[in-house]
Amino acid sequence: MMEDVRLKRFTIRSGVTLKMRVLIADDQPSVRSSLKLVLEQQGIDVAGDVADSGELLAWFKTNQADLLLLDWELPDQPGKKIIPILRAGYPRLVVIVLNSRPQTRTEAISAGADGFVSKGDPPEYLLSLLATAWRAGRQK
């Protein structure tokens, strides 16, 4: 609990800008657009968004991101299979898994995710986790 309070200082509202490029990977257009809106309102650069793992891997061939918000249940390839591929090709990439079932947190972290956000969590939690994971990822 203490950590969440401390982390809220890293949002734009408190004057600290996060200089990161984020890619959003989720098969639901409404989730992608909502996440994009929340992040851009905080001054975070949304580098792109994709709907499946094929688009995700193709995107990384020509683009770069610091952080990936990855839907755990992409329709063509689940997170537990795509994370090791991303880790092999992009070891400094910070991967935050998104899912509507909080009980998948342990599986996502075991698969190599840097963090987990339930789709029901408030935006402030997402922003705090992004700040923490991104700063830790820069030290990789």
C-alpha positions as a printed Julia matrix, in Angstrom:
140×3 Matrix{Float64}:
   0.0     0.0     0.0
   2.79    2.44    0.84
   4.34    1.84   -2.58
   1.16    2.9    -4.41
   1.1     6.25   -2.6
   4.77    6.9    -3.38
   4.32    5.96   -7.02
   1.51    8.42   -7.64
   4.17   11.13   -7.68
   5.32    9.89  -11.08
   2.18   10.94  -12.93
   1.95   14.08  -15.07
  -0.35   15.69  -12.53
   2.61   15.99  -10.16
   4.86   17.46  -12.82
   6.96   14.42  -13.79
   6.81   13.38  -17.44
   7.43    9.76  -18.39
   9.47    9.7   -21.6
   8.48    6.28  -22.89
   7.01    4.81  -26.04
   4.18    2.36  -25.4
   2.67   -0.24  -27.73
  -0.8    -1.55  -26.91
  -1.68   -5.12  -27.97
  -5.32   -6.07  -27.37
  -7.93   -7.63  -29.63
 -10.7    -5.32  -28.41
 -10.71   -1.92  -30.18
 -12.52   -0.29  -27.24
  -9.81   -1.41  -24.8
  -7.05   -0.15  -27.1
  -8.7     3.25  -27.55
  -9.44    3.62  -23.81
  -5.85    2.79  -22.88
  -4.54    5.14  -25.54
  -6.72    7.96  -24.2
  -5.6     7.44  -20.59
  -1.92    7.28  -21.54
  -1.98   10.26  -23.9
  -3.8    12.37  -21.31
  -0.77   11.8   -19.11
   1.66   12.81  -21.85
   2.81    9.24  -22.57
   3.67    8.51  -26.2
   1.51    5.69  -27.58
   3.67    4.41  -30.42
   0.92    2.2   -31.84
  -1.67   -0.44  -31.2
  -2.18   -3.92  -32.61
  -4.95   -6.52  -32.42
  -3.06   -9.83  -32.52
   0.37  -11.41  -32.12
   1.04  -11.46  -35.87
   0.59   -7.68  -36.02
   2.61   -7.37  -32.82
   5.66   -9.21  -34.16
   5.42   -7.44  -37.53
   5.21   -4.05  -35.76
   8.47   -4.69  -33.9
  10.32   -5.45  -37.13
  10.08   -1.79  -38.15
   9.3     0.07  -34.91
  10.5     0.38  -31.34
   8.75    0.68  -28.02
   9.99    0.85  -24.46
   6.94   -0.8   -22.97
   4.27   -3.2   -24.19
   0.78   -3.47  -22.72
  -0.05   -7.06  -23.73
  -3.47   -8.68  -23.56
  -2.87  -12.11  -21.99
  -5.51  -13.7   -24.22
  -4.77  -12.51  -27.76
  -6.89  -14.7   -30.05
  -4.1   -16.16  -32.2
  -1.36  -16.68  -29.6
  -1.67  -16.36  -25.83
   0.65  -14.24  -23.73
   2.46  -17.24  -22.27
   3.69  -18.12  -25.79
   4.39  -14.61  -27.1
   6.35  -13.31  -24.08
   9.31  -15.71  -24.57
   9.49  -14.71  -28.25
   9.57  -11.04  -27.28
  12.13  -11.65  -24.53
  14.46  -13.38  -27.02
  14.28  -10.55  -29.56
  13.83   -7.52  -27.32
  15.36   -8.21  -23.9
  15.03   -4.58  -22.68
  11.31   -4.38  -23.57
   9.11   -3.93  -20.5
   6.03   -6.16  -20.76
   2.92   -5.44  -18.71
   0.17   -8.04  -19.07
  -3.49   -7.02  -19.18
  -6.29   -9.4   -18.28
  -9.75   -9.23  -16.81
  -9.05  -12.15  -14.46
  -6.73  -11.1   -11.6
  -5.93  -14.76  -10.86
  -3.77  -14.93  -14.04
  -1.22  -12.57  -12.44
   1.0   -15.41  -11.18
   1.02  -17.18  -14.55
   1.87  -13.95  -16.38
   4.77  -13.13  -14.07
   6.03  -16.73  -14.35
   5.95  -16.39  -18.15
   8.29  -13.39  -17.95
   5.99  -10.37  -17.67
   7.36   -7.39  -15.74
   3.96   -6.55  -14.31
   0.24   -7.29  -14.41
  -2.83   -5.07  -14.56
  -6.38   -6.28  -14.29
  -8.62   -4.58  -16.82
 -10.81   -3.61  -13.86
  -8.02   -1.78  -12.02
  -8.28    2.03  -11.85
  -6.17    4.07  -14.3
  -4.05    5.4   -11.42
  -2.84    1.86  -10.71
  -1.91    1.34  -14.36
   0.01    4.62  -14.47
   1.86    3.85  -11.24
   2.81    0.39  -12.49
   3.99    1.8   -15.83
   6.23    4.3   -14.05
   7.73    1.66  -11.8
   8.19   -1.01  -14.48
   9.63    1.46  -16.98
  12.16    2.82  -14.52
  13.17   -0.71  -13.53
  13.38   -1.71  -17.2
  15.79    1.11  -17.95
  18.18   -0.48  -15.49
  18.16   -3.86  -17.3
